[in-house]
Amino acid sequence: MMHPLISVLILSSLDPIKNFVSLNTYISQNAQKYCLAYSIDPSIPNVVCLNNIEKNRVKFFEILDTIGVEHIHNGDYVIFQKKASK
């Protein structure tokens, strides 16, 4: 009987607006943690993503690969851009 009440309390405490960010913000937040210097190409579409800092650098770059964002490494500098269409 307490489970539905707990579920309602949990859901009401979550702010759905804070759970989502733009793709550029997602990249920027993770890049600040995992890259020394970076640039985000403005041609990357501004879609909605979960507001999440990934567990590690490898996971961050794996996710970018699955959503169509290319990352080019030049020493410590990383450039994020939209993958070219094939």
N, C-alpha and C positions, 0 to 999 in steps of 0.2 A: 504494500500500500504506500510505502514511503518512496518507492522508486519513481513513480510519475512526478511526485512533488520535487524530488531532487533533480530530475531531468528539466523540469520547468525552471527551476532556480538557476541551473547551469546555463540553459539557453538564454534566459533573460539577462544574465550577467555578461554575455558575450556581446561585443559591439561589432556588428558585421562590417561596418565601414572601415574599421581598423584592421580587419582580416584580409583586405585586398588592397593591392597597390598597382600602379602601372608597371609595365615590363621594364621601362627605363629605371624606375625606382628600385625594382627588384634587383636588376643588374648592378646598380650603383651601391646598394646596401651590401650585397655580397662581395662586390669588387673592393669596397673599402676594407673588408676583412681579409680578403685573400690575394689582393694584388697590391704591389707597391705604387704603380701608376697605371692609369687606364684612360681610355677615351670611348665614348659611346656614340656611334654614328647616328645622326638624327633621322636617318631613313628607316630605322627599326620601328615597326608598327607599335603604337601605344595601346597595347591590349592589357587586359586585367589579369593579374597573377596573384597567387597567395602571398601574403606578407610573411616571408619566411627567410631566415638566414640558414643556409644549408649547413650540414654537419661538418663538411670539409671541402677543400678546394676541388678535389676530384669529383665529388657529387655535384657541385655547382656547375662545373664545365660539362658533365654528362647531361644534366638537365638542359643546359643551353643547346647542346647538340640535338636534343629531341624536339625542341620548340623552334628550330630554324634560325638560331643565332650563332654566327661564326665568331670564333675568338682567335685572333692572330697574336702570337707572342713574339715580341722583339726585345730580347733581354728581359728586363724587369717590367717593360711596358706592354700592356695588353690592349688591343683594339677590338671592340665588340661591334659587329655589323651584321646586317641581314644576310643570310646565305643566298648566294646567287642561284637563280632558277636554272634548272637543267633542261 
